[in-house]
């Protein structure tokens, strides 16, 4: 299960992600990212990862790509914060590739 909610608010558009960022949901997020109005992308877009429970390597790569194009990644919790730090420190332009590993980002696992 995965949900993408877009809030068009000044001064930034907030993209709130919830659930499991895996498989077809990575593709759906990529489509949403690509269809944001040019006036918003890449500036003034905040991607909220607070409610993301799990992501595979494709999800992580897409977030790195979004960050490299200017999206600000935000979230809370130790694992989410560490993941955001890792992505923002190493975010060269990339494109998602087939999943080979996964990243569980909820505190304490499931």
C-alpha positions in Angstrom: 0.0 0.0 0.0 1.3 3.4 -0.9 -0.2 6.9 -1.0 1.0 10.1 -2.6 -0.6 13.3 -1.5 0.3 16.7 -3.1 -0.4 19.8 -1.2 0.0 23.0 -3.2 0.7 25.5 -0.5 2.8 28.7 -0.5 5.8 28.9 -0.4 6.3 25.2 -1.4 4.5 22.3 -2.8 4.5 19.4 -0.3 4.6 15.8 -1.6 3.6 13.5 1.3 4.5 9.9 0.9 3.0 7.1 3.0 3.5 3.4 3.1 5.8 1.2 1.0 7.8 2.8 -1.7 8.5 -0.3 -3.8 7.9 -1.7 -7.3 5.1 0.0 -9.2 4.8 2.7 -6.5 8.2 3.9 -7.4 7.1 4.3 -11.0 3.9 6.1 -9.9 6.0 8.6 -7.8 8.3 9.1 -10.7 5.3 10.0 -12.9 4.0 12.4 -10.3 7.4 14.0 -10.0 7.6 14.4 -13.8 4.2 15.9 -14.1 4.6 18.6 -11.4 4.4 22.0 -13.2 7.7 23.3 -14.4 7.1 26.4 -12.3 7.3 24.2 -9.2 9.9 21.7 -10.2 12.6 21.5 -9.0 12.4 24.5 -6.7 10.0 24.8 -3.8 9.1 21.1 -3.6 9.3 19.4 -0.3 9.0 15.6 -0.1 7.8 14.4 3.3 9.0 10.9 4.1 7.7 10.8 7.7 5.1 8.1 7.0 7.2 5.9 4.6 7.5 2.5 6.3 9.7 0.8 3.8 11.5 1.4 0.5 13.5 -0.7 -2.0 16.6 0.3 -3.8 14.6 1.7 -6.7 12.7 4.0 -4.3 15.9 5.2 -2.8 17.4 5.9 -6.2 14.4 7.9 -7.3 14.5 10.0 -4.1 18.2 10.6 -4.8 17.3 11.7 -8.4 14.5 14.0 -7.1 16.9 15.5 -4.5 19.6 16.1 -7.2 16.9 18.0 -9.2 16.2 20.2 -6.3 13.5 18.5 -4.1 14.0 18.9 -0.4 13.6 15.7 1.6 12.2 15.9 5.1 11.1 13.3 7.7 11.4 12.3 11.3 12.8 9.4 13.2 16.3 8.1 13.5 16.2 5.7 10.4 14.4 8.2 8.2 16.8 11.0 9.1 19.8 8.7 8.4 18.3 7.7 5.1 17.7 11.4 4.1 21.2 12.2 5.2 22.7 9.4 3.0 20.6 10.4 0.0 21.4 14.1 0.3 25.1 13.5 0.7 25.4 11.2 -2.2 22.8 12.3 -4.8 24.3 12.4 -8.3 21.7 12.3 -11.1 20.6 8.6 -11.3 17.6 6.7 -12.7 15.9 3.8 -11.0 17.2 0.3 -11.8 15.8 -3.1 -10.9 15.6 -3.7 -7.1 18.4 -5.8 -5.6 18.0 -4.8 -2.0 15.6 -3.2 0.4 15.7 -0.6 3.1 13.4 -0.8 6.2 13.1 2.7 7.6 10.5 2.4 10.4 11.8 2.5 13.9 12.3 -1.0 15.3 11.2 -2.7 12.1 7.9 -4.6 11.8 
